[in-house]
Amino acid sequence: MTRSSRRTIAVLCGSLLAVALLVRPQPAAGYVEAPFTLGKLVNDSTNILLLQVEKVDKEKNLIIYRKVRDIKGKHPGEQVKHNIGRGGFHPREWQNIMAWAETGRMALFFHNGGASETCIQNYWYQTYAGEWWGMSHAEPYLLRSYAGKPEKLASHVEALLAGQEVVVPCMVDGDKNALQLRTARLQRMKASLKLQDYNAQRDFVGWGAEEFRAVQDMPGFAMYGGAARVDPGAVAVSAADMDGDKKLDLCLYGLGRAVLLQNAAGAFNELPLPVQGGARSAAWGDFNNDGKVDLLLATPSGPKLLLNEGQAKFKDITASMPLLAYHNTTAAAWIDYDADGKLDILLADGFRGLRLYRNKGGAPLAGATAWQYAGPLFFDDVSDAARLGDRGAGGNLKGDHLAVADVNNDGRADVLYSAGTGLLLLNTPQGFVPAANSGIAYACGNVAPVFGDYDGDKLADLFVPQAGKCRLFKNAGAGKFVETTDQAGALAGSLGHAVCAAWSDFNNTGRLDLVIGCVRGPNRYLRNNGNGTFTDASEEIGLSHRVFNTRGLAVVDLNNDNVADVVFNNEGQESAILLGSPTRVQPKVAGK
């Protein structure tokens, strides 16, 4: 195929792609050089072989590959020689390939007579036959641009040749430069030898990265997977089973956008939300008791209530709340403040203090096909009656985080508002009352305190991440807390710039451990010793080997193996999912 004909096909394919995407709006328009699916590429190749770099000459831009094995057909030689050159249509093409080319690296070679394709580390380039195969260009193809390692692609190709259908991640973006820089979004597409043409409606599966891959330098974890990037302004992550398949799904959010990630057993597919923009908090809760968790967001333009309609589809029903002129909602949380079994809504607003919306209950109208109510509102504003609002508790304070727990074990949910130096509000029959001399005091602002019973006395204790020295408060009962940081072992020292944390029985000992997220430094794992002290075991599990610049995290069991996994929502880089290693949960025996 000549270069001019390739250009003609590119224009035609771009037009066809635009029409196809109108049928299914999720995939973004992408750069396409040729209308090849992975199935067509495999079908049209006379032979396919897995290669390993044997020798590299970076002065002359030469790569010599050694054949590892034939996957389709039989290549006559044991070596494949590529002359990368300094040409190409893009200034970074040959530089990218030569930067990748190191002895021992793998590649997959799709041989088809004159023009052939080579897949290298998340990158593709085309060559023409000769003693030295000469590179024509290195452009990422929408459907041929498998976004993963060649070793994994080889197993997909073998599955296709065996007559199976696979789901593969491919790069997609309207900006060709983003493709070249490897910053484009990834879509997951079905591929088989039966799928020779591109059909977005038929083949699109969802957004998401490559399947999880083994982690070599982190003994506490078995697998690693990339997740959606929510920059700018990553905030946090929350988890819930939103589709009822017994697997926890994720919501990653930041000031730029909020993202739903559906747990698809081996990958996390990105799903659309019915609202645009970012969020400052996101909380899951089944407010209408229909067995499906709904999503409550705090956004700069006010709260957003998203009804779960089933099958991971959500509807914006914010109009069911008695909204005031909100412009600066800083936090939102579910709370059953009156213990009636129905979740109410608590909001923090920069101008109107804390607002409380009581869930009136009820059900959709009989025979309704959409979410409709017998009345215009599903919630009542009871802020004043609950002694909140702009004239009530916390009305003169502005905070960015809400934590809910029954701190005095009276059956009522209490609230910690991260405003001032930390405001603890006790839930009484007369409304919310600031706890007098609670003993809690910390530096508020972009930190997320978490409640957890670390000492097993059935009282919710409090951990506060802080830059430098974090804070641990033991619950003494009756709304009183005592700081025990200096007596808590590793917590007494500096842990870096900590901003978030999660309590979890990380090693299955029956005690709550701490996973701490830090910016500009490694994240931490503090093991609970069971005597009121903690040991920094970050090195032991390999967590300190990577810096994620984490703003939010969740510790949950994503693959139902009874081993805690960790999700890091990171700033300045992709988010990360680490699946726990089963060997980590074996408690150490003293002296061994």
Residue, then its C-alpha position, 0 to 999 in steps of 0.5 A: m500500500t502506498r503512502s498516498s493510498r494510506r492517507t486516502i483511507a485515513v480520510l475515509c475511515g475517519s468519516l466512517l468512524a464519526v458516523a459509527l460513533l453517532v450510534r453509540p456516543q461513549p467512544a470519542a472520535g479517534y485517529v485512524e490510519a487504516p480500518f483494521t481491527l485486531g481480528k483483521l490484522v491477525n487474519d491478514s498476517t501470513n505469520i506472527l512471531l514473538l520476538q526479543v531484543e538481542k542487540v541494539d545499535k543506538e548510533k545507527n538506530l538498528i534493532i536485532y530481534r531473536k525469535v522466541r516462538d512462532i504464533k502463526g505460520k513459521h518464519p524461516g529465520e531466527q533473527v529479524k533485523h529492523n532499521i529504524g532510521r531517522g525518518g517518519f512523519h512524526p518527529r518523535e517516532w524513531q526516538n520513541i522506538m529507540a528509547w524503548a529498545e533495550t536488550g531483553r524487551m519483547a515485541l510482536f511481529f505481524h509479518n505480511g509480505g511487504a508491509s508489516e507491523t511490530c507492536i512494542q511496549n504500548y507502541w506500533y510501527q510499520t516496516y517494509a521487507g528487506e534484509w533489514w526491515g526498514m521503518s516507514h512510520a510509527e503511528p498508533y492505530l485506533l484498533r491495532s494500537y493494543a495498549g499493553k505489553p506484547e507478551k499479553l498481546a501474544s496470548h490474545v492473538e493465540a486466543l483469536l487463532a483458537g476461535q475465541e473472542v477477547v476484550v482488548p484495550c486500545m487507545v482512542d483520542g481525537d488528538k493524534n498528539a495525545l496518541q503519540l504521547r501515550t496520554a490518550r484514553l483507553q477503550r476496551m473493544k471486543a476482538s475475534l477473527k469474526l470481527q473484521d470490520y469496525n463497529a463501535q456499537r457492536d464492539f465497544v465494551g467500556w473504558g479501561a486499562e489493561e488487565f492487572r499485571a504481576v507486581q515484582d517489587m511489592p511483596g504485600f501485593a499480587m497484582y497492579g492495575g492502572a485506573a482513571r486519572v481524575d486530574p486536575g485536583a484529585v480528591a478521593v475514592s469511594a467504593a460500593d456494589m452499584d450493579g448488584d454483582k457482588k463485586l465492589d465498583l469504584c467512584l474516583y473523583g476530583l475537582g475536574r471530573a468524577v468517574l465511575l469504574q465498573n468492576a468487570a473481573g480483571a479490569f475496571n471499565e469507565l462508565p458515564l455519569p449524568v452530570q458533568g464536572g468534578a466533585r468534592s465528595a462522593a457518598w454511596g447510599d440506598f436512600n429509597n431502600d430499593g436494594k440499589v445504592d445511589l450516589l450523592l455528590a458535593t460539587p461547586s455548583g451544589p449537591k447532586l443526587l443520582l438515582n441508581e436505575g439498575q444496570a449501572k445507569f444513573k439518573d439525576i434527581t437533584a430536583s427532589m431536594p429542597l435546594l437553596a441557592y447553593h454555589n459552594t457545597t464543600a461536602a455531602a454525606w448520608i446520615d440516618y439522623d433520626a434512626d428511622g431506617k431511611l438515609d437522610i442528607l447532610l451538606a456542608d455549604g460555605f455560605r449556609g452552614l450545615r444543612l440537613y434534609r430528612n428523607k420522607g420515605g414513600a415510593p414511586l407512583a404506581g405504574a410509573t416508568a420513571w422516578q416520580y414522587a407523589g409530591p414535588l420533593f422527596f426530602d424536607d429541609v429540617s436544618d433549623a429544627a436540628r439546630l444546624g443551618d447558617r444560624g446553628a452549630g457550625g454556621n459561622l465555619k467553613g469546612d471541607h469534610l464530614a465524617v459520620a459515626d455514633v461516637n457515644n454509642d447511643g444509637r444516633a449518628d454523630v458528625l465530625y465537621s472539618a472546620g475550625t480546629g475540628l467540630l464534633l457534633l453530638n446527635t441528641p433528641q433536641g438536635f445537634v449539639p457541639a461536644a463540649n471539650s471533646g479533646i479533638a483538635y487538628a489542622c483542618g483543610n484538605v485532610a480527611p479524618v476517619f473513625g475506626d475502633y483500633d483498640g477493640d473497645k466498641l468505641a469509634d476512635l479517630f485518626v487524622p492525617q496531617a503533614g508531618k505528624c498525624r494525630l490519633f484520638k482514643n474515644a473515652g466515651a460520652g463524646k470525649f477523646v484523648e490524644t494518644t499519638d505519642q504513645a502509639g509507636a510509629l505514629a509518634g514520628s513523622l509520616g510525611h505529608a499525609v492527607c488521607a487514610a483508611w482503617s482496615d484489618f489489612n493482615n486479617t488479625g482481627r485488628l484495624d490497621l492504617v493505610i495512609g496516603c501522602v503527597r510528595g512522598p511514599n504512602r504508608y502502612l501501619r500495622n496494629n500491634g494490638n497494644g495501642t501501638f503501631t509499626d510502620a510496615s510499609e517497607e515490609i509489603g513494598l508500599s514505600h517502593r512507589v510514590f503515587n502522590t495520593r490524595g484519596l484512597a480506599v481499602v476494600d476487597l475488590n476480587n472477593d478473596n478475603v484479602a484487602d486491596v488498595v485503590f489510590n486516587n493520585e494527583g499528577q499521574e494515573s490512579a492505581i489499584l493494588l490487589g493484595s497478596p494472600t501471603r500477606v495475611q499470614p500473621k508473623v510468629a514471634g521468633k521466626 
